[in-house]
Amino acid sequence: MTRPGSDHLIWYASYGSNVNRARFLCYLRGGKPAGASVPQRGARDRSLPLADAPCTFRSGIRFAGHSVRWNGAPAFLEHRPATVGALGRRYLITKEQFADVVAQENGADIPLSIPFDQVRADIHTVIAARAYDTIVGLEPVDGVPVATFTSSSPPERRAAEPPSAAYLGTIVRGLAEAHDLTAAELAEHLLHAGGVAPTWDIGEIQRLLNIGTTGPV
């Protein structure tokens, strides 16, 4: 239900490494995520999320480009609809915290200006940022807006590149936390994301659930 005074809240829908709660909390509280090479400074408000829940996107994800932080390709939400959308996890946080997460994802200064009045379902809003320069509005949940971010350049038009073991392992373990699926089901789902195959196969993705960052990079 809509909470009193919830106009300052937003559901942040994550689809990359932030599906892993421990990794996401580094954006709020500061610290270096396991497997990453760069620490996060944290948000101005270091409060924990008020809630979190699994979610599914209408689009798929593609791994493209190169992240120094993870030594491999990061994930981007595609613009086109997909028959089977990406699995994710949403966190109920303040709009200020959301803005600070976007800033850190882009290596930008805090505060970062985001026009939250434009966050509506199926609306893409370009902001002054780097790689993740587009806020994507999703269907609200119980009257609270839902948003994520991706690239303004359609990821599906970019060359797919493989994610590192550290990055893909962080994602698959986060999805296992949020979704009631078997390791094989999670691995098969991620295998459909652009850039995962042929570097990774189902067995190797499943092993990341248990052996951390071991695997090809």
N, C-alpha and C positions, 0 to 999 in steps of 0.2 A: 504494500500500500504506500501511498505518497506520505512522506513524513512531514510534520509541521516544520516550516522553514526550509523545506528541501529545495528551494530555488537555487541554493548555492551548491547543490550536489549534482554529480553526473556519474553515470556508469561508464568506465573506461573499458572498452572491449579490446582485449589483446589477442594476438594471433602468433606472435613470435616468441622470443625468449621470455617475455613478461607473463606468459601463461604459467611459468614457474614462480610460485609465490615468493620463495626466498630471493630469487633474482629481482622480482618486481620491488620488493621492499627496499632494495638498495637505492632505488630511485626516490623513495620516500625518506629513508632514514640514513642514507649514505653507506659507503662501503664498497668493496670490490666483489662482484659476483664470482662464484666458483667457475673456473674455466675462462674467465675474461682477463684481459691484461690491463684494463684501465678502471680505477675506482670511480664511483659516482659520488657527487657532493651531497645529494639528497635534496629534498624539497624544503621550502620555507616552513611548511606545516608538516611535521614528522609523525603525525597521527597515523595509526593503522587504518586500513580500509574498514568501512562500516559493515561490509558484507562482500562476499564473492560467490560466483555461480558459473557453471559451464555455459557456453554459448556456441552457436554455429552461425557462420557467415553465409551470405548468399553467393560470395565469390571465393575462388581459391587463392592460394598464395604462390608466389614465385620467389626463389632465391636468386638474387642478381647483384652484381657489383662486388665490392670487397670491403669488409669491415676490419679495420685495424684492431678494434677492440676484441673481435672474435677470431681473427685470422681466417676469414672465409666469407662467403656470401651471406648477407642478411636477408630477412624475409620482407616481402612487400605484399600487400593485399591487392589483387588484380581488380581492375575496373569492370571487367565483363562478368556477367552472371555465370555461375557454374552449376552443372547438374548436381554435383556433390560439393557443398561449400566447405571451407576450412573450419576445423574445430578450434575453439578458443576458450577464453575465460574472461569474465568481466568482473571489475572491482568497483564498488561504490565508494567514491572519493569526492573531495571538494573540487570545484572548478579550478581553484588556485593550484591544487596539487596536480590536476590534469595538465595545466599549462606548464608546470615545472617539469613534469615527465616529458612532455613534448620538447621542451628546451634542452633537456639533457640528452634525449635521443638525437638531437641535431647538433650537439656541442655548442649550443647558443647560450647567451647570457640570460639569467633570471632577473626580472620577470620577462616573460614572453607574452605579447598581446595576442589573444585569441578572441574572435568575435562570436561569443557563445550564443548571441541572439540569432545567429544564422545556422546553428546546429539543428538540422531537421532531417528526418528520414530521407535517404537517397540524395541528399545534397552534398556536393563536394565544395569545400571552401579552401582556396589557396591562401597560405599565410607566408610571411617573410621568414623562411627557414631554408634549410639545406635539403638533405635527402628525403626527410619526411615532411613535406611542405604542404600537405593537403589533409584537412580535417574531414572525415567522412561521417555524416550523420546516419544513425541506424534507427530502427524502430524503438520508441521509448518503452520503458518497462515500468508499469504502474505509475505513469505520469512523469517519471524521471527520464531526462534525455540520455541517450546512449551514443557514444562516439568512439571512433578510432582514428588512426592516421596512416597515410601511405604516401606514395610519390604522385605528384601531379602528372608526370609522364607515365602513361599506362605501363605497368610492369610487364604485362603480357607481350609487349613489343620489344622488350629488352632481352639480351642473350642470357639464358639461364646459366648459373654457375653453382657449384656444389657448396653447401654449408660445411663448416668444420665439425669435427666430432664434438667439441665443447659446446658449440651452438645448437646443433641438432639434438645432442643429448639433453641439454637444458630444456628444449622444447618438449621432447617426448616424455621426459619425467614430469614436466608440468601438466601435460595433458593427462597423464596417468593419475595425477592428483585430482583433477577436476572431472574427468569423464569415467563412467563405469563401463570401460571397454577392456578387452584382453590386450596383452602385449602385441599379439599378432594383428589384431584389428587396428590398433594405433599405428603400427608399422606400415600396414598396407595403406592406411589413409595418408600418411606422410609421403609414401612412395609416389603418390600421384602429384605431389607438388613439384613444379618446375625446378630443376636443378638437383634434385635428390638422386634420381637414377641417371646414369648407371654407376656413379661413384658409390652409392649405397644400395644395399638390397635389404629385403625384409628381415633376414636373420641378423644382419649387422645392426639394424635399427633397434631390433628387440634387445640385443646385447647391451645397448647404451642405457637401457633401463636399470641394469644391474652392475655394470662395470664402468660407469661414469664416462669419461672422455676417451676411452680406448677405441681406436678405430681409425680409418683413413681420414686424412685432412687434405 
